[in-house]
Amino acid sequence: MFRRLLTVCFLLFALLPTLQAQFNVELHMTRTLYMVHEPILAKISITNLSGKDQNFTSRPGRPWFGFEIFAGVNKLIPPNNPDYQLGDLYVPAGKTVSRNMNLTPLYSLQEYGPHSVRAVLYNQEQDQYYTSTRRAFEITEGLLLWKQSVGVPATNSTHTYSLLSHRLPRENRLYVRIIDETGGRVVSCFSVGRIVTFAPPTHILDGQNNLHILQMIGPKAYLYTEVSPTGEILSRVSYVDGKSNPRLQKKESGLVSVRGGKVDAPIPPGQRPNVPRLSDRPAGI
């Protein structure tokens, strides 16, 4: 029942004009093409033009913030959890507050094709809604290159690795997708960098079922990545050609290393991609 009421509420949002009198709401996305299950990040900015400080709070049936997402022309996608609780947000007069949010864990975005999204802000004091401009994006599937199920050490779970290539407007990118076969959920899905079409990536599992990937990213340039069965990036190192091309090698002990080539630069943990997990839930906007 609550889900139906929430759906009606969001349909009413669609009928409202974009209001920019006292609060400006902006939504920006860095890309318009995404692979299914990968994080879809949106930057939300709220500017307070009311002339006084504002504290946004929710009330029963009226969350102070939400998204309106459509698949195709008019198929409304409801949130996964209609009872999701948002923390309050304080915006001083004349100031702009921005937050990055991952839409993937909040909405069921597994349908291929065109989508659109806009942010909806509710001001309880005015009993008024403010909306952002609608942004279009598309969800597609990648090309499966390799797939393998493995056990997760120290657990009874089985996770499946998949390597996929995904064509973006300017480049092809390599993705890792990990599915928990025991729980029937996607653990993580993220890009590990660009690839060149004439040099397929190589991959080896070590004795702990960590996945080691070596991909060519440009002329004489390579990227090595180690990923755990739970989706954690354990190491990333860039290589260049030396006396021989870099290659993955597995020892009898189960350890995997890169032989050949020359280390260009190890990538410090702080500079490794921050991969949002699909189970992540933001505490507020």
C-alpha atoms as one frame of an Amber mdcrd trajectory, in Angstrom:
protein
   0.000   0.000   0.000   2.784   2.381   0.926   4.579   1.587  -2.341   1.436
   2.517  -4.285   1.131   5.815  -2.439   4.771   6.555  -3.131   4.319   5.771
  -6.811   1.345   8.156  -6.983   3.430  10.776  -5.205   6.177  10.510  -7.808
   3.638  10.643 -10.624   2.418  13.916  -9.179   6.004  15.144  -9.284   6.000
  14.569 -13.032   3.043  16.908 -13.438   4.665  19.726 -11.519   6.497  22.497
 -13.383  10.152  23.041 -12.567  10.140  25.621  -9.805  13.225  27.746  -9.205
  11.817  30.531  -7.032  13.548  29.966  -3.693  15.584  26.793  -4.170  17.571
  25.728  -7.212  17.986  21.990  -7.687  20.600  20.752 -10.164  21.443  17.199
 -11.203  24.577  16.327 -13.171  25.831  13.001 -14.517  29.328  12.459 -15.885
  28.165   9.984 -18.526  25.063   9.057 -20.490  25.908   5.372 -21.145  26.234
   2.750 -18.405  26.578  -0.992 -18.164  23.877  -2.763 -16.188  24.728  -3.129
 -12.458  27.586  -0.626 -12.453  27.330   2.416 -10.169  25.304   5.240 -11.744
  26.531   8.358  -9.976  24.587  11.608  -9.893  25.759  14.881  -8.376  22.967
  16.812  -6.665  23.325  20.530  -5.880  20.793  22.516  -3.829  21.078  26.303
  -3.708  19.173  28.183  -0.994  17.764  31.465  -2.371  15.071  31.860   0.283
  16.990  34.478   2.259  17.121  32.360   5.429  18.775  29.175   6.620  16.836
  26.028   5.779  16.768  22.615   7.414  15.159  20.015   5.159  13.349  17.245
   7.021  10.946  14.485   6.080   7.487  13.766   7.389   5.363  10.606   7.030
   4.691  10.013   3.339   6.658  13.129   2.345  10.427  12.517   2.089  12.265
  15.803   1.648  14.260  14.436  -1.281  13.921  11.768  -3.927  14.445  10.870
  -7.557  11.979  10.424 -10.380  13.345   7.767 -12.768  11.661   6.549 -15.927
  12.532   3.610 -18.185  11.636   4.404 -21.764   8.996   7.107 -22.150   6.760
   6.788 -19.098   7.530   3.617 -17.098   8.114   4.880 -13.556  10.718   2.956
 -11.552   9.889   2.969  -7.818  12.640   2.906  -5.189  13.791  -0.484  -3.904
  12.945   0.553  -0.364   9.948   2.918  -0.161  10.497   3.283   3.592  14.063
   4.506   3.200  14.823   7.177   5.802  16.782  10.286   4.844  18.823  12.276
   7.310  18.086  15.996   7.609  20.021  18.466   5.468  20.988  21.974   6.577
  21.542  24.568   3.833  22.566  28.099   4.948  21.020  31.084   3.203  22.732
  31.890  -0.084  24.809  28.708  -0.026  24.939  25.642  -2.269  25.270  22.127
  -0.869  26.292  19.287  -3.189  26.296  15.521  -2.707  27.140  12.541  -4.918
  24.651   9.669  -4.869  24.749   6.206  -6.402  21.381   5.406  -8.007  22.127
   1.720  -8.600  21.417   0.372  -5.079  18.417   2.669  -4.603  16.421   1.725
  -7.714  15.916  -1.398  -9.827  17.921  -0.394 -12.900  18.320  -3.714 -14.713
  16.231  -2.894 -17.787  18.188  -2.172 -20.958  17.441   0.936 -22.991  16.900
   4.675 -22.497  16.144   6.122 -19.062  15.698   9.566 -17.583  16.068  10.965
 -14.084  15.453  14.171 -12.213  15.840  15.166  -8.581  12.828  16.246  -6.502
  13.146  18.471  -3.419  10.275  18.945  -0.956  10.146  21.982   1.337   7.913
  21.165   4.295   7.566  24.768   5.457   6.150  25.876   2.100   4.557  22.517
   1.270   6.232  22.985  -2.115   8.210  20.773  -4.517  11.265  21.867  -6.514
  12.679  19.778  -9.351  15.847  19.637 -11.416  16.136  19.390 -15.172  15.562
  15.862 -16.446  18.739  14.037 -17.500  18.770  11.185 -20.022  20.978   8.098
 -19.803  21.065   4.603 -21.300  21.713   1.179 -19.767  23.261  -1.581 -21.882
  25.036  -4.911 -21.352  28.702  -5.591 -21.962  30.326  -8.329 -24.031  31.188
 -11.331 -21.859  34.873 -12.294 -22.181  35.258 -14.799 -19.327  33.285 -16.226
 -16.415  34.217 -18.426 -13.452  32.600 -19.404 -10.147  34.828 -19.685  -7.071
  34.488 -20.268  -3.360  35.008 -17.332  -1.023  37.716 -18.192   1.535  36.520
 -18.612   5.158  32.852 -18.639   4.064  30.318 -21.031   2.545  29.549 -18.591
  -0.287  30.131 -19.035  -3.998  30.911 -15.948  -6.067  31.099 -15.737  -9.850
  33.608 -13.490 -11.568  32.790 -12.100 -15.012  35.050 -10.032 -17.251  33.176
  -7.903 -19.766  34.106  -5.284 -22.331  31.865  -2.260 -22.742  31.986   0.126
 -25.660  31.714   3.779 -24.692  31.598   6.637 -27.214  35.372   7.239 -27.068
  36.880   3.964 -25.849  36.335   0.364 -24.798  36.533  -0.377 -21.074  37.062
  -3.583 -19.163  34.643  -4.409 -16.341  34.653  -6.863 -13.447  31.283  -8.113
 -12.221  30.985 -10.332  -9.138  27.759 -12.182  -8.324  27.002 -13.951  -5.050
  25.464 -17.179  -6.308  24.536 -18.241  -2.767  22.600 -15.071  -1.983  21.527
 -14.321  -5.553  22.832 -10.757  -5.601  25.354  -8.643  -7.482  28.250  -7.935
  -5.109  30.057  -5.427  -7.282  30.415  -4.234 -10.864  33.094  -1.741 -11.855
  35.517  -0.701 -14.585  39.214  -1.484 -14.238  40.250   0.743 -17.150  40.375
   1.037 -20.904  41.397  -1.797 -23.223  42.565  -1.983 -26.815  40.593  -4.206
 -29.166  43.582  -6.024 -30.707  45.008  -7.217 -27.355  42.550  -9.189 -25.190
  43.185  -8.979 -21.428  44.745 -11.955 -19.642  43.602 -13.244 -16.259  44.581
 -15.856 -13.649  43.094 -16.955 -10.312  45.569 -17.400  -7.455  45.438 -19.858
  -4.571  43.079 -17.574  -2.581  40.745 -17.182  -5.577  41.797 -13.562  -6.081
  41.535 -12.517  -9.711  44.656 -11.099 -11.389  44.109  -9.119 -14.597  46.654
  -7.745 -17.054  45.299  -5.512 -19.811  46.899  -3.429 -22.540  45.699   0.174
 -22.223  47.741   1.849 -24.944  50.930   1.562 -27.056  53.434  -0.393 -24.920
  51.358   0.399 -21.812  49.700  -2.142 -19.499  47.660  -2.158 -16.304  47.731
  -4.910 -13.690  44.861  -5.272 -11.190  44.224  -7.747  -8.380  40.615  -8.167
  -7.194  39.290 -10.243  -4.282  36.133 -12.427  -4.510  34.326  -9.771  -2.436
  35.082  -7.011  -4.955  37.968  -5.309  -3.166  40.788  -3.958  -5.349  43.920
  -5.301  -3.662  46.576  -3.816  -5.957  47.023  -1.894  -9.198  50.330  -1.338
 -11.028  51.031   0.146 -14.448  53.713  -1.423 -16.685  55.512  -0.588 -19.920
  57.369  -2.845 -22.339  60.910  -3.796 -21.327  63.059  -6.463 -22.865  59.854
  -8.454 -23.088  56.136  -7.792 -22.762  54.653  -8.120 -19.240  52.718 -11.329
 -18.637  50.984 -13.088 -15.753  52.637 -16.142 -14.225  51.298 -18.503 -11.563
  53.669 -20.435  -9.314  53.075 -23.895  -7.859  52.427 -22.215  -4.497  49.394
 -20.468  -6.017  51.000 -17.005  -6.025  50.563 -14.917  -9.174  53.057 -12.313
 -10.340  53.830 -10.207 -13.403  56.933 -11.245 -15.314  58.618  -9.144 -17.958
  58.072  -5.503 -18.768  59.032  -2.651 -16.455  57.044  -1.144 -13.597  55.886
   2.276 -14.693  54.190   3.283 -11.453  52.422   1.431  -8.634  49.089   3.068
  -7.920  48.835   4.073  -4.225  45.696   2.925  -2.368  44.448   6.526  -2.126
  44.524   6.854  -5.913  42.820   3.577  -6.718  39.273   3.895  -8.021  36.711
   4.271  -5.256  34.287   1.541  -6.252  30.837   1.933  -4.676  29.364  -1.390
  -3.622  25.869  -2.172  -4.797  24.914  -2.772  -1.176  26.021   0.731  -0.142
  23.287   2.978   1.198  23.970   6.689   1.669  23.095   8.019   5.106  21.398
  11.034   3.503  21.755  13.095   0.389
